[in-house]
Amino acid sequence: MSKEDKIIPWWTPKIGEREKELLKTVLDNNFPNEGQFVDLFEKKISGLLGCKHAIAVTSGTAAIFLALKSLGIGSGDEVVIPDITFIATANAAEMAGAKPVLVDIDPKNMNISVESFEKSITDKTKAVIPVHVSGRASDMENIMRIAEDNGIKVVEDAAEAFMSIHKGKYLGTFGQIGCLSFSPNKTITTGQGGIILTDDDDLFMRLKELKNQGRRERGTGGDDTHFAVGYNFKMTDLQGALGVGQLEYLNERIKRMKKNHKIYAEELKNSGKMSLFEFDIEGGETPQWTDAYSGERDGLDKYLASRNIHCRRFWLPIHRQAPYKLKDDMFPNSTKMSYKSIWLPSAFTLADSDIIKVCENIKQFFNGG
Ligand SMILES: Cc1ncc(COP(=O)(O)O)c(C=O)c1O
């Protein structure tokens, strides 16, 4: 492949030498179960985010499911969810036995519409899950206020918002519980994995029981005491070691992702036919991925793909997916926005020149190709 043919990926994870060393330690320890590396990973994450407890689990989906269970949410309860999110958010509520109640989004930021959330509240509403799409903060002040006024718990889906700051506080630490994902398209990855964040000691104990067959301490598998019904959502030390190693590159990756976005914003500011969703980078938001809206999205995506520039089209609205089908007219914003929104190449492995090349190609497309 010639240099011109180089693929500019939408995203790519990167595993370095440090993780390989740590993984070798786990293998040499002959302890591929939940152990010292998971403990260390949890400690590092809670320390970074200034949160009292971090509980490592098998995925971001598991984190949301366990969060709802720990709050006692299940059959007969309603959980409010934005119509634009990865389907995992709705599936996690469904898995807990609750009814996901979809609401429309705010077209300015692709996050939950506070007005729609407020209108959706019934006496069955027990939780709301604001999703910080692409790392951009939902309107946490108003969501927390409305939730408190109505006795509703807030579980933040911060799967895409690790290390993103809103009003001086990390996303995922506003609600009673926050959930992170470390799947391979996130800033750091453990292959699959998630973290549950909480400052509440009682919820922490419940979450430990729920992820570990009702045990409060790591068990022997023999004469352990099981305090409650629980499941197995434990992260292993193989994943923990990967996470600990990945954290060593965290700052440089965040710096790069912010720079990528700034170049896009500068280069495309007069594009006219495409608008980027804004980030408050000065205020501490970290763009997990740069997202944009264009009336010509599909043509643009195809054009860029033919030039080895890979993008990702936005999720279909949840209400259009078979398990959650509802009428379009209930969701005018998500229906309009989903099909015209796209994530541009956002990998932390990209250089300035790559982002500039993407921008040049976008401009060429809009100027007639
Ligand atoms: C918004 C959102 N919620 C939930 C999840 C689920 O996380 P996981 O894939 O780790 O289960 C993701 C995953 O990518 C996500 O983007």
The ligand as an SDF file (V2000), in Angstrom:
LIG
                    3D

 16 16  0  0  0  0  0  0  0  0999 V2000
  -23.3510    5.5620   25.4430 C   0  0  0  0  0  0  0  0  0  0  0  0
  -22.9370    4.1560   25.7460 C   0  0  0  0  0  0  0  0  0  0  0  0
  -23.5800    3.4990   26.7050 N   0  0  0  0  0  0  0  0  0  0  0  0
  -23.2490    2.2440   27.0340 C   0  0  0  0  0  0  0  0  0  0  0  0
  -22.2390    1.5730   26.3960 C   0  0  0  0  0  0  0  0  0  0  0  0
  -21.9620    0.1610   26.7380 C   0  0  0  0  0  0  0  0  0  0  0  0
  -20.6660   -0.1060   27.1280 O   0  0  0  0  0  0  0  0  0  0  0  0
  -20.0170   -1.5400   26.8440 P   0  0  0  0  0  0  0  0  0  0  0  0
  -19.8340   -1.6700   25.3790 O   0  0  0  0  0  0  0  0  0  0  0  0
  -18.7350   -1.4760   27.6020 O   0  0  0  0  0  0  0  0  0  0  0  0
  -20.9460   -2.5590   27.3970 O   0  0  0  0  0  0  0  0  0  0  0  0
  -21.5240    2.2210   25.3900 C   0  0  0  0  0  0  0  0  0  0  0  0
  -20.4550    1.5120   24.7090 C   0  0  0  0  0  0  0  0  0  0  0  0
  -19.7810    1.7310   23.8850 O   0  0  0  0  0  0  0  0  0  0  0  0
  -21.8940    3.5470   25.0380 C   0  0  0  0  0  0  0  0  0  0  0  0
  -21.2630    4.2040   24.0530 O   0  0  0  0  0  0  0  0  0  0  0  0
  1  2  1  0
  2  3  1  0
  2 15  2  0
  3  4  2  0
  4  5  1  0
  5  6  1  0
  5 12  2  0
  6  7  1  0
  7  8  1  0
  8  9  2  0
  8 10  1  0
  8 11  1  0
 12 13  1  0
 12 15  1  0
 13 14  2  0
 15 16  1  0
M  END
$$$$
